[in-house]
């Protein structure tokens, strides 16, 4: 989206839930590993190895967790923060910002840190490591996380996944696109977002590249696709805000499916249609990064632990974000919020994020030279 931050409307209704005090008790989840062997982050002054029970005690002593880029309305963080308060007694505050801004904040405040944990597009995980602003923590669910969705040392771990989708206002488009070919042959404007800064917008380019035979090492098919649309004046630089979408100023928007589905259900299920492009799309995710200089490091680690628990994953799914842990069983009413699995048959994750890291460095300039130049 054009907007730099993640500010979105609340995507789900609050539901009363009761949780166990400590995630590691046997009643919490049958697939949970023995947490006595969890390795704590190297920056944790509490020692090299602690259990989640001990981590919870240390976090309670800290009393709060301060996040960035994790607002209540994005992917239903609201219920997770409510749980961190009710289960562990942790107060919470958040400052909404983009992935790049989160990393910059960690770096700028290293001598007087205020934030503990952030949520960044997966492509920004390696950037955070390179900046030296993260500390590792693998959590007790480490073995369940797909290799593509975690740093090998635990500096970043994807908590939820999303797939680039088309969100169409049927009041403005009589035949909602189901494929990239449909999008190409339309006569309406689309909003991609700020490809120079936003992870979601960058992944839209990758999604188009995948659909036309490219990948993370070859985004030319994606750039060429949007370049053609730009030459025809079909890319809008308007902001894909909730207000604009609801007012009918956005015909088709490229968004993570969890954002598209959330907007659809909030505004009008009959008016808006969400589709995963048939030729292909990209599956990616948002990853937590724990500030190397976190003033409440144990609270940050406990938050990551909870995000990957069954309860935390279900919270995210209520906000339309697909769990990263494959073993999580969603309640029927929560599963019904999501698109059917068959819609994702041609969607795939980036195969090599090291390659993508290098490709992503070239993308802002390519977008400026090949796409934006036709829109100014």
KOLNU-468515 format. One record per residue (C-alpha): x, y, z. Coordinates in pm, 1 decimal. Each point is the difference from the previous one (the first is absolute). Layout:
N
> c1,c2,c3
> X,Y,Z
...
This chain:
376
> c1,c2,c3
> 0.0,0.0,0.0
> 107.1,357.8,-48.8
> -26.4,60.7,371.3
> 329.7,-59.7,173.3
> -151.6,-133.1,317.2
> -214.0,-302.4,75.5
> -305.5,187.4,120.5
> -305.5,-203.9,-83.9
> -352.1,-29.8,142.4
> -69.0,-255.4,264.7
> -47.8,-323.4,-191.0
> -182.8,-220.0,247.4
> -235.1,21.5,290.7
> 134.1,-61.6,344.1
> -73.6,-340.4,144.2
> 35.8,-92.5,363.5
> 265.4,-269.2,45.5
> 149.7,-164.2,304.1
> 361.5,-112.1,-8.6
> 235.8,-200.8,216.2
> 242.1,201.2,210.2
> 307.9,-162.1,-144.5
> 24.9,-112.5,-362.9
> 211.6,-299.2,81.7
> -250.4,-183.3,215.2
> -105.7,-325.2,-160.9
> -362.6,109.3,-37.6
> 91.1,285.7,-228.3
> 92.3,-195.4,-313.3
> 66.7,-360.7,-76.7
> 262.3,78.2,-260.6
> 203.2,227.3,224.7
> 363.8,-92.2,56.0
> 161.6,-26.3,339.2
> 82.0,359.6,72.6
> 273.3,-78.2,250.5
> 245.5,-8.0,-288.4
> -84.2,335.0,-155.2
> 308.2,203.2,-75.1
> -31.3,360.0,109.1
> 132.0,285.3,-211.1
> 369.3,72.8,29.3
> -80.0,349.7,124.5
> -208.4,-125.9,289.5
> 170.3,78.3,328.1
> -212.8,-264.8,168.4
> 228.3,-275.1,-130.8
> 55.9,-236.9,-290.3
> -299.9,-231.2,43.4
> -338.1,63.1,161.5
> -339.0,-165.5,-11.3
> -304.9,189.2,-114.5
> -124.3,-14.3,359.3
> 312.2,181.4,114.1
> -21.4,236.3,-295.0
> -355.6,87.5,103.6
> 117.5,81.3,352.3
> 277.5,223.3,-131.1
> -241.2,172.0,-239.6
> -246.4,66.9,281.8
> 275.9,171.4,193.4
> 61.1,228.4,-299.1
> -372.5,73.5,-5.1
> -47.9,119.9,-354.7
> 80.0,-53.1,-365.0
> 42.6,284.7,-247.2
> -53.8,-80.9,-365.9
> 37.7,181.8,-330.6
> -197.4,-74.9,-314.0
> -243.4,-227.9,186.6
> -319.3,208.2,35.4
> -324.4,-148.2,127.0
> -168.2,3.4,-341.3
> 274.9,-176.1,-196.7
> -60.2,-377.3,-18.5
> -190.1,15.7,329.0
> 296.3,82.7,222.5
> -263.0,144.2,233.4
> -94.1,-336.3,149.4
> 360.8,-105.8,41.5
> 76.2,315.3,197.1
> -312.6,-57.9,206.9
> 122.8,-353.0,73.5
> 347.8,118.9,95.7
> -172.7,224.9,253.4
> -251.5,-252.2,135.2
> 229.4,-304.1,3.9
> 335.0,156.7,88.2
> -88.1,342.1,137.9
> 200.5,183.8,-264.7
> -100.6,353.3,-88.5
> 41.7,88.6,-366.9
> 45.7,295.0,-227.7
> 68.7,21.1,-372.2
> 120.0,256.6,-249.9
> -110.9,-83.0,-352.6
> 270.2,30.0,-264.8
> 139.8,-167.2,-308.4
> 254.7,-283.0,3.4
> 283.1,232.2,-97.6
> -98.8,250.3,266.4
> -4.7,-270.0,268.2
> 357.2,-101.3,-77.3
> 111.6,362.1,-12.0
> -159.2,61.4,340.4
> 179.2,-295.7,159.3
> 329.1,131.1,-136.9
> -53.6,365.0,84.0
> -103.4,-70.5,358.9
> 262.6,-259.4,88.3
> 146.5,220.6,271.5
> -343.5,77.6,144.6
> -237.3,-271.5,-129.5
> -376.1,19.6,36.2
> -128.0,-287.3,-217.2
> 24.2,-374.3,60.5
> -145.9,-177.4,-301.8
> -107.8,74.9,-354.6
> -182.6,-167.1,-286.3
> 166.3,38.1,-340.8
> -45.8,-133.2,-349.2
> 217.1,-307.9,-37.8
> 231.9,174.6,-245.4
> 92.9,244.6,273.9
> 111.7,-276.1,237.5
> 347.4,-29.5,-154.8
> 20.4,379.8,-12.4
> -55.8,13.9,375.2
> 273.1,-258.3,56.0
> 239.4,194.0,-221.9
> -72.0,312.5,203.7
> 86.5,-193.3,315.0
> -320.1,90.7,182.9
> -144.9,-345.7,71.9
> 49.4,-272.2,256.6
> -86.7,-366.2,-59.9
> -269.7,-204.2,166.7
> -121.7,-322.1,-160.5
> -306.6,-83.4,216.3
> -127.1,-348.2,83.2
> -173.0,-25.9,-338.7
> 321.6,32.3,-196.5
> -13.9,-337.4,-176.0
> -350.9,66.9,-131.6
> 91.9,321.1,-179.3
> 81.8,-57.9,-371.4
> 360.3,70.8,-91.3
> -99.4,284.7,-231.7
> -177.1,171.2,288.3
> 285.1,37.8,250.2
> 354.5,115.5,38.2
> 221.1,-296.3,84.7
> 102.3,159.8,328.6
> -341.5,134.1,93.4
> 62.4,369.0,-61.0
> -333.0,15.8,-184.6
> -289.4,-246.1,-13.1
> -313.1,27.9,-211.6
> -312.7,-2.8,214.9
> -259.2,-3.4,-276.0
> -10.3,-26.1,-374.1
> -180.7,189.3,-269.0
> -47.4,-29.8,-374.6
> -34.4,288.7,-243.4
> -362.3,28.1,-110.4
> -229.5,216.0,-209.6
> -267.8,192.6,186.6
> -265.8,125.1,-239.1
> -281.8,246.0,56.4
> -280.3,-150.2,-211.1
> -177.1,335.0,-5.5
> 291.0,124.1,-211.3
> 103.4,-315.4,-188.6
> -271.3,-216.8,-152.4
> 228.0,-298.4,-56.4
> 239.0,-37.6,294.9
> 339.5,-130.5,-113.1
> 82.9,-356.8,93.4
> 338.9,-5.2,-171.6
> 284.7,225.1,-102.3
> -124.9,-30.5,-358.2
> -338.4,135.2,109.2
> 173.6,287.2,175.6
> 208.3,71.8,-308.8
> -302.5,8.2,-227.3
> -210.4,225.5,219.7
> -64.5,370.8,-46.6
> 3.5,107.6,366.3
> 272.6,137.0,221.6
> 172.2,-206.7,264.5
> 195.3,83.4,311.4
> 323.2,-186.6,65.9
> 142.7,204.9,285.4
> 336.0,158.5,71.7
> 242.1,-249.5,-150.0
> 295.2,212.6,108.0
> -73.7,-59.7,369.1
> -281.6,-241.5,82.8
> 48.7,-377.0,22.2
> -356.7,-67.0,-111.4
> 44.1,203.2,-318.2
> 337.1,-157.1,-76.0
> -151.4,-344.8,31.7
> -269.7,98.2,-250.0
> 280.3,41.9,-255.2
> 142.9,-339.5,92.4
> -345.5,-155.6,-30.9
> -35.2,129.7,-355.5
> 351.3,-118.2,-80.6
> -82.5,-352.6,120.5
> -318.6,-3.3,-206.9
> 194.0,77.0,-316.6
> 290.9,-237.5,48.4
> 229.7,201.9,224.0
> 98.0,-35.6,362.3
> 191.2,180.8,272.7
> 312.5,1.7,-215.1
> -183.7,123.8,-309.2
> -265.9,261.4,65.2
> 12.5,134.4,-355.3
> -334.0,-162.1,-96.6
> -163.0,177.9,292.0
> 159.2,335.6,-76.7
> -96.2,-34.4,-367.2
> -359.6,-81.3,92.8
> -42.4,313.1,210.7
> 198.5,210.8,-245.5
> -255.4,-83.5,-267.8
> -286.6,96.7,228.4
> 177.3,323.3,93.6
> 43.9,94.8,-364.2
> -376.1,-38.0,-39.9
> -58.6,219.3,303.8
> -157.3,-283.9,192.1
> 198.9,21.9,323.1
> -140.0,237.4,258.9
> 218.7,172.6,255.5
> -297.3,50.4,231.2
> 21.2,-139.6,347.9
> -167.4,-338.5,50.1
> -138.8,108.1,333.9
> -307.1,-147.0,161.5
> -185.2,327.7,-51.0
> 80.7,13.7,-372.7
> -96.4,-362.2,-53.4
> -329.4,41.2,180.4
> -79.2,322.5,-188.2
> 48.4,-179.6,-331.1
> 318.7,172.2,-112.3
> 200.4,-319.9,-47.2
> -113.5,-237.3,-282.2
> 261.2,-274.0,51.9
> 266.8,-12.1,266.9
> 289.9,-243.5,40.7
> 15.5,-96.5,364.9
> 93.0,-284.5,228.4
> -297.6,-232.1,16.4
> -41.5,68.1,371.4
> -43.4,370.1,-72.1
> -236.3,-60.6,-293.6
> -218.5,-242.3,195.2
> -7.2,230.4,298.7
> -114.7,297.3,-205.4
> -256.7,-211.4,-182.4
> -160.3,-124.1,318.8
> 12.4,338.6,164.8
> -163.7,187.5,-285.6
> -224.2,-224.2,-211.9
> 50.6,-364.8,-95.4
> -231.3,37.1,-298.6
> 171.8,308.4,-135.6
> 362.3,-110.5,23.8
> 161.5,-308.8,-146.6
> 336.1,-146.8,95.2
> 195.8,-231.5,-230.0
> 342.4,-159.9,-6.6
> 124.0,43.0,-360.9
> -28.1,-331.5,-179.0
> 333.1,-3.5,-184.5
> 196.5,41.9,319.4
> 72.0,217.9,298.6
> 251.3,25.2,279.1
> -34.2,-128.9,353.7
> 194.5,201.4,248.6
> -36.5,108.8,354.9
> 71.1,243.7,275.4
> 268.7,-81.0,251.5
> 59.8,111.4,354.4
> 334.4,157.6,76.5
> 112.1,49.2,358.7
> 196.2,314.6,66.2
> 359.6,-76.7,96.4
> -24.3,288.4,245.4
> -352.7,-80.4,123.7
> -76.9,150.3,341.9
> -235.2,-295.5,62.6
> 175.5,-289.9,-178.3
> -176.5,-281.7,182.6
> -341.0,152.2,-69.9
> 96.7,19.2,-366.9
> 103.9,-366.1,-8.3
> -313.5,-106.2,182.5
> -205.6,195.0,-253.5
> 165.5,-185.6,-286.9
> -62.6,-326.7,183.3
> -368.4,83.2,39.2
> -40.2,114.2,-360.6
> 109.2,-346.7,-114.3
> -218.2,-186.0,251.5
> -330.9,-149.9,-109.2
> -185.5,287.7,164.1
> 220.8,262.1,-160.3
> -28.1,-158.1,-344.0
> -379.8,-15.4,31.2
> -5.2,366.2,98.9
> 183.5,85.9,-321.1
> -234.4,-217.4,-206.3
> -294.3,192.3,142.8
> 165.9,297.0,-169.7
> 14.2,-201.1,-326.7
> 370.8,-79.7,25.0
> 83.4,-364.5,-71.5
> 193.6,-171.6,281.6
> 362.1,-84.0,-70.1
> -17.8,-316.3,210.1
> -162.4,-275.7,-211.4
> -117.0,-201.0,301.1
> -231.5,269.9,134.6
> -364.8,-102.4,-24.1
> -222.8,300.8,-57.7
> -353.1,8.4,141.7
> -259.9,-34.7,-275.3
> -122.0,356.7,29.1
> 356.1,130.6,-28.9
> 88.2,-224.8,-296.2
> -313.4,128.3,-175.5
> 147.9,350.1,-4.0
> 278.4,-112.0,-232.7
> -0.5,-91.5,-368.4
> -8.2,-373.2,-80.5
> 336.9,-169.4,-22.5
> -45.7,-80.8,-370.0
> 12.5,371.8,-79.2
> 369.9,-13.8,85.6
> 97.4,-284.3,-231.8
> 235.5,217.9,-207.3
> 125.0,220.0,282.7
> 347.2,-70.6,132.3
> 253.6,148.3,239.5
> 320.8,159.5,-113.0
> 254.9,-275.7,-37.3
> 312.8,184.2,105.1
> -22.8,308.5,216.2
> 371.1,65.3,-29.5
> -55.4,43.7,-372.0
> -310.5,207.3,62.3
> 192.5,220.9,239.4
> 230.9,99.2,-282.9
> -282.1,34.5,-251.2
> -200.0,216.8,238.2
> 282.9,251.6,13.1
> -46.5,68.4,-372.5
> -378.9,13.7,4.7
> -59.2,360.2,116.4
> 213.2,143.2,-278.7
> -150.0,-232.2,-261.3
> -348.6,100.0,108.8
> 91.6,367.6,-22.0
> 162.8,-30.5,-343.0
> -238.4,-245.4,-162.1
> -338.5,67.8,160.7
> -26.7,326.5,190.2
> 159.4,193.2,-283.4
> -315.4,-57.8,-203.0
> -226.4,125.5,277.0
> 158.8,332.9,88.7
